[in-house]
Amino acid sequence: MNDTNYAIIQDGGRQYRVTKGQVLKLARMSADEGQSIDLDRVLMIREDDKLQVGEPLLGKAKVVAIVMSHGRDRKIKILKFKRRKHHMKRMGHRQDHTMVKITDIVVGE
């Protein structure tokens, strides 16, 4: 990613570096497919040579995205084993996610 315009957003306890047109997998959201959403937890925005850093968030900045689809990740297999105790437990987990496409980065001044 050598784009000069990007933003760093926070969602679900994770931080993402996003650019316009990028497709991103985020934690499950309650928005419908095709709906536009605003990601307003923006930590930093870079436009050409101008850099804005929040303390910790930028107040009026937001990233606009469109929900493309909802889905589930691949299964993560979990094995709990205790030697010499005749104990072995197998479990699995699939995390829900939402695919979004970044349409715009809005700098509110």
VENGI-V335274 format. One record per backbone hydrogen bond with DSSP energy under -0.5 kcal/mol. CO is the residue of the C=O (numbers start at 1). NH is the residue of the N-H. If there is no record, write none. Layout:
# VENGI-V335274
co: (CO:CO)
nh: (NH:NH)
This chain:
# VENGI-V335274
co: (4:6:7:7:8:8:9:11:14:16:16:18:19:22:24:24:26:32:35:37:37:38:39:40:41:41:42:43:44:45:46:47:50:52:57:57:62:63:64:64:65:66:66:67:69:71:75:76:78:79:80:82:82:87:89:91:93:95:96:97:98:98:99:99:100:101:102:104:104:105:106:106:107:108)
nh: (6:46:9:18:43:44:16:14:11:9:18:7:22:102:26:100:98:35:67:39:65:40:63:42:10:43:58:54:8:52:6:50:47:45:55:59:106:39:103:104:37:68:101:34:99:97:77:93:91:81:89:85:87:82:80:78:76:73:28:71:26:100:68:69:24:66:21:64:106:107:62:108:109:60)
